[in-house]
Amino acid sequence: MSQNHPRAVVAGASGFIGKRLVEDLAAQGYLVSRIGRSGADAAWGDDTAVRALIDGADLLVNLAGKSVNCRYTERNRDEILRSRIDTTRQLRRAIEASSHPPAVWLNASTATLYRYALDRPMTESEGEVGTGFSSDIAREWEHELFVGELPSTRRVALRMAIVLGDGPATGILLRLARWGLGGPQIDGWWFPHRRYRGIGARPTGDGRAPAHRSRGRQRFSWIHIDDVVAAVTFIARSGDIVGPVNLAAPNASDNRALMAALRKSVSARIGLPAFRWMLEPAMWLLRTEPELVLKSRWVTPERLTEAGYAFVWPTLEPAIDDVAKRSR
């Protein structure tokens, strides 16, 4: 290891967040190694290679896990959970076996841990954990991160809101706006199903798919990709930040304002409202889930704000304009 350059290991670097993070860390002078399924410096399942990379590293960032941009079939549900738990466990065991463990380990999590919220924002100190599939995934994921003793390694769970950038969530939203479906998405009745039922060792909820009368006012918490990568560096350098951290812009929006901003950014003349009975078949065609636009996520970055982080993109419309321009 070079004495002039810190060393970082990024697991799950093949996604759009991972690629940007690797570029950003390299530009800062880090020697960056990657753990992944193929084309990486170490492959998942190769304990010896993974331990060799982690031992002596200064920073470990784990973004691994099957994308939730899919239908929640039995197979996909199981793989979403397994891919997060197994990779996080392998990294934790590698740290335990290290002679010189990394000083900080930042592990991806999700803001969908929190309950459906229209009444108040969810903070790290006072947020309420939800029930059902998405919340159970986050709960099990974070349990695997924080279990056991790692006295030399500071552990942080990155509870990410929807990331605006050249990723799947932004692509779906922009596509809906360009198709003329850029009006509000309105929840309501749909045929019963059990795709959102709980999962893991301690499944929660009653198994029924939720339906809310939000009238398109479901809250939309988000973060620009630029702030994701900047916050990773900020947290890594802030030696007193441990535990869960909400990665979300300070100014949450709602679905109506989101779709208005998207229509404006793509110059869409019309934006038809999309009721649940319209969204379900549309999302089936897109091979994803309506939860993306129907769940009310209201998350505040309490810990980042208190630590003094200055957001690059604190408000929605400029952030939407930026990612729409990049997508073109």
Secondary structure as GFF3:
##gff-version 3
##sequence-region A 1 328
A	DSSP	beta_strand	7	11	.	.	.	ID=ss1
A	DSSP	alpha_helix	16	27	.	.	.	ID=ss2
A	DSSP	beta_strand	31	36	.	.	.	ID=ss3
A	DSSP	beta_strand	42	43	.	.	.	ID=ss4
A	DSSP	alpha_helix	47	54	.	.	.	ID=ss5
A	DSSP	beta_strand	59	62	.	.	.	ID=ss6
A	DSSP	alpha_helix	74	96	.	.	.	ID=ss7
A	DSSP	beta_strand	104	110	.	.	.	ID=ss8
A	DSSP	three_ten_helix	111	113	.	.	.	ID=ss9
A	DSSP	alpha_helix	133	146	.	.	.	ID=ss10
A	DSSP	beta_strand	154	160	.	.	.	ID=ss11
A	DSSP	beta_strand	162	164	.	.	.	ID=ss12
A	DSSP	alpha_helix	168	178	.	.	.	ID=ss13
A	DSSP	beta_strand	185	186	.	.	.	ID=ss14
A	DSSP	beta_strand	219	220	.	.	.	ID=ss15
A	DSSP	beta_strand	222	224	.	.	.	ID=ss16
A	DSSP	alpha_helix	225	237	.	.	.	ID=ss17
A	DSSP	beta_strand	243	247	.	.	.	ID=ss18
A	DSSP	beta_strand	253	254	.	.	.	ID=ss19
A	DSSP	alpha_helix	255	266	.	.	.	ID=ss20
A	DSSP	beta_strand	274	275	.	.	.	ID=ss21
A	DSSP	alpha_helix	276	285	.	.	.	ID=ss22
A	DSSP	alpha_helix	291	294	.	.	.	ID=ss23
A	DSSP	alpha_helix	302	307	.	.	.	ID=ss24
A	DSSP	alpha_helix	316	327	.	.	.	ID=ss25
###
